[in-house]
Amino acid sequence: MFFQPLVNSRTYRVEGAEALARIRDGEGRLVSPALFIPAAEKSGHIIELGEQVLRKTCEFAATYDMDALGLKWINVNLSPIQCMQRDLGHKFARILDEYSVAPGLIHLEVTEQTIADFALLRHQISALESQGFSFVLDDYGTGYSNLTRVKHYPFTTIKLDMEVVWDYYRERDNLLPSIVQGFRSLGLSITAEGIETEEMAQALAEIGSDYLQGYHFSKPLPVDEFVRTYQRKKG
C-alpha cells in the first residue's frame, strides 16, 4: 500500500491521504495500476484487493499517530465490482471494528462510472452511510454525472479528474469555475487531482478548490516513507 497526500489549498499542509494499491513484478518493479486493476476486476480479485487496502488502512490508523501526521481522513477506493456485494456495509464495519477505527476516518472514493448503476449504488451507499462512512465522487468530468444526480448521494467531496484540471489550466474559461461554485453551494468540498506545478496549484485554488493532489506535492509513497516525510515536516 502507498499513500499520496492531499494538501489544503490555502496552507499547503497535508490534511488527508489517498490509499493506493501497488504490486511488484518478479524483479521488484512496480506494475502500473492501469494493468493490474482491470485484470483484478475481470477476475473478481478486486474484491479481495479492496478489502486488503481497507484493512491495511485501518491497521495504519491504529498503529500511527494520525494527529502527528496531520491526517484528518484517508480515502479508500471502492470499485464497481465491490458494490455488487449486498453485505458490503457489514463487511467493512467488521474490519473497522477489528482495528477500533472510527468510520469517519475513512472516506470511500466512488467513480463517476460506478454511479451509472443508480439503484444498486444508492442501496450500497445507504448501507455504508448507516455505518458512518463518508463518500467522495472521484474522477469528476470523465462520466455523465451532473449536479442533479450528485444531489441524490451523500457525497462530501468532489474530486476533479486530472484531465479536467489540465484542460482548464491550458485554456481558461468560465465552465469549470462555475461547476466548482455550484458544488460548493451544495456544501461540497473540492479536490483537484493531477497538480504538477505551482502555477496549476494557484489556478485551481483561485477557482475554489479546497484540496490539491499531485506530483507537485508528492508522488504516492510507501507507508514507511510517507510517515518519515510527514512526521518530519510537521515537527
C-alpha positions in Angstrom: 0.0 0.0 0.0 1.1 3.5 -0.9 -0.2 6.9 0.3 -0.5 10.1 -1.7 -1.1 13.3 0.3 -3.9 15.7 -0.1 -3.0 19.2 0.9 -5.0 22.2 1.9 -5.0 24.7 -1.0 -4.5 27.7 1.4 -2.0 26.4 3.8 -0.3 23.6 1.8 -0.5 21.5 4.9 -1.3 17.8 4.5 -4.7 17.1 5.8 -5.6 13.8 4.1 -4.2 11.0 2.0 -5.4 8.5 -0.6 -4.6 4.8 -0.1 -3.4 3.2 -3.3 -2.7 -0.4 -4.0 0.6 -1.3 -5.7 2.1 -4.6 -6.8 5.6 -5.5 -8.0 6.7 -8.0 -10.6 9.2 -10.8 -10.1 12.1 -8.3 -10.4 10.7 -5.9 -7.8 9.5 -3.3 -10.3 6.1 -1.6 -9.8 3.4 -2.7 -12.1 1.1 0.1 -13.5 -2.3 0.1 -11.9 -3.7 0.6 -15.4 -2.6 -3.0 -16.0 -3.4 -4.8 -12.7 -6.6 -3.1 -11.7 -8.6 -4.1 -14.8 -7.2 -7.6 -14.5 -8.3 -7.8 -10.9 -11.8 -6.5 -11.8 -12.1 -9.1 -14.6 -11.1 -12.0 -12.4 -13.1 -10.8 -9.4 -9.9 -10.4 -7.2 -10.7 -6.7 -6.9 -13.0 -7.7 -4.0 -10.1 -9.2 -2.1 -7.8 -6.4 -3.1 -10.2 -3.7 -2.0 -10.7 -5.3 1.4 -7.0 -5.7 1.8 -6.4 -2.0 1.2 -9.2 -1.1 3.7 -7.7 -3.5 6.2 -4.1 -2.1 5.8 -5.5 1.5 6.0 -7.2 0.6 9.3 -4.0 -1.1 10.6 -2.1 2.1 9.7 -4.6 4.3 11.5 -4.4 2.1 14.6 -0.6 2.0 14.5 0.5 5.6 13.8 -0.4 8.9 15.4 -2.7 10.4 12.9 -2.5 13.9 14.5 1.3 13.9 14.3 1.0 13.2 10.6 -1.7 15.9 10.2 -4.2 13.4 8.8 -7.9 14.0 9.3 -9.0 11.3 6.9 -7.8 8.7 4.5 -9.5 8.0 1.1 -10.0 4.4 0.1 -11.2 3.5 -3.4 -14.4 1.5 -3.8 -14.7 -0.4 -7.1 -18.0 -1.1 -9.0 -17.4 -4.8 -8.5 -17.3 -4.4 -4.7 -20.6 -2.5 -4.9 -22.2 -5.7 -6.1 -21.8 -7.3 -2.7 -25.0 -6.9 -0.7 -23.3 -7.3 2.6 -20.6 -4.7 1.9 -21.6 -2.3 4.7 -21.5 -5.0 7.3 -18.2 -6.4 6.0 -16.5 -3.0 6.0 -17.9 -2.3 9.5 -16.4 -5.5 10.9 -13.0 -4.6 9.5 -13.1 -1.2 11.2 -14.3 -2.7 14.5 -11.4 -5.2 14.4 -8.9 -2.2 14.5 -11.1 0.1 16.6 -11.0 2.7 13.8 -13.8 5.3 13.6 -15.6 5.1 10.3 -15.5 8.9 9.9 -11.7 8.5 9.3 -12.4 6.5 6.1 -13.7 8.3 3.0 -14.8 6.0 0.3 -14.0 7.1 -3.3 -16.6 6.2 -5.9 -16.0 6.9 -9.6 -18.5 8.6 -11.9 -18.7 5.3 -13.9 -19.9 3.5 -10.7 -22.9 5.8 -10.2 -24.2 4.8 -13.6 -25.9 1.9 -11.8 -28.1 4.3 -9.8 -30.3 1.8 -7.9 -27.5 -0.5 -6.8 -25.2 2.2 -5.7 -28.0 4.0 -3.8 -28.6 0.8 -1.8 -24.9 0.3 -1.1 -24.2 3.9 -0.1 -27.2 3.9 2.2 -25.9 0.8 3.9 -22.4 2.2 4.2 -23.6 5.6 5.3 -25.6 4.0 8.1 -22.2 2.5 9.3 -20.7 6.0 9.4 -18.7 6.2 6.2 -18.2 9.3 4.2 -18.1 9.4 0.3 -16.1 11.1 -2.4 -17.0 11.3 -6.0 -13.8 10.5 -7.8 -12.7 11.4 -11.4 -15.4 14.0 -11.9 -15.6 15.0 -15.6 -14.9 11.6 -17.1 -18.6 10.4 -16.9 -22.1 11.7 -17.1 -22.9 12.8 -13.6 -24.4 16.3 -13.0 -25.5 18.4 -10.1 -28.9 16.9 -10.0 -27.6 13.3 -9.8 -24.9 14.2 -7.3 -27.6 15.7 -5.0 -29.1 12.3 -4.6 -25.9 10.9 -2.9 -24.3 11.9 0.4 -21.0 12.9 -1.1 -18.9 15.3 1.0 -16.2 15.9 -1.7 -15.9 16.1 -5.4 -12.5 15.2 -7.0 -11.9 16.8 -10.3 -10.2 14.4 -12.7 -6.7 15.4 -13.8 -7.7 15.7 -17.4 -10.4 18.3 -16.4 -7.8 20.1 -14.3 -5.2 20.1 -17.1 -7.7 21.2 -19.7 -8.7 24.2 -17.6 -5.1 25.1 -16.9 -4.3 25.1 -20.6 -7.3 27.0 -21.7 -9.1 29.1 -19.0 -12.8 29.5 -19.4 -15.8 30.0 -17.0 -17.1 26.5 -17.2 -15.0 24.8 -14.5 -15.2 27.7 -12.1 -19.0 27.7 -12.4 -19.2 23.9 -11.8 -16.9 24.3 -8.8 -19.0 27.1 -7.3 -22.2 25.0 -8.0 -20.8 22.1 -6.0 -19.6 24.4 -3.2 -23.1 25.9 -3.0 -24.3 22.4 -2.1 -21.8 22.3 0.8 -19.3 20.0 -1.0 -15.6 20.4 -0.8 -13.5 20.2 -4.0 -10.2 18.3 -4.6 -8.2 19.0 -7.8 -6.1 16.0 -9.0 -3.1 16.0 -11.2 -1.4 19.1 -9.8 2.1 19.2 -11.3 3.3 22.8 -11.0 2.9 25.7 -8.6 1.0 27.6 -11.3 -1.5 24.8 -11.6 -1.9 24.8 -7.8 -2.6 28.5 -7.7 -5.0 28.4 -10.6 -7.1 25.6 -9.1 -7.0 27.3 -5.6 -8.3 30.5 -7.2 -11.4 28.9 -8.6 -12.3 27.4 -5.2 -10.5 24.0 -4.9 -10.2 23.2 -1.2 -7.6 20.4 -1.6 -4.9 19.7 -4.1 -3.3 16.3 -5.0 -0.5 15.6 -7.4 3.2 15.2 -8.1 3.9 18.9 -7.4 3.4 18.0 -3.7 4.3 14.3 -3.7 4.1 11.1 -5.7 2.4 8.1 -4.0 4.8 6.9 -1.3 5.3 3.6 0.5 3.8 3.8 4.0 7.2 4.0 5.8 8.4 6.8 3.6 5.1 8.7 3.9 5.5 8.5 7.7 9.1 9.6 7.7 8.3 12.5 5.3 5.3 14.0 7.0 6.2 13.4 10.6 9.4 15.3 9.9 7.6 18.1 8.2 5.1 18.5 11.0 7.8 18.5 13.6 
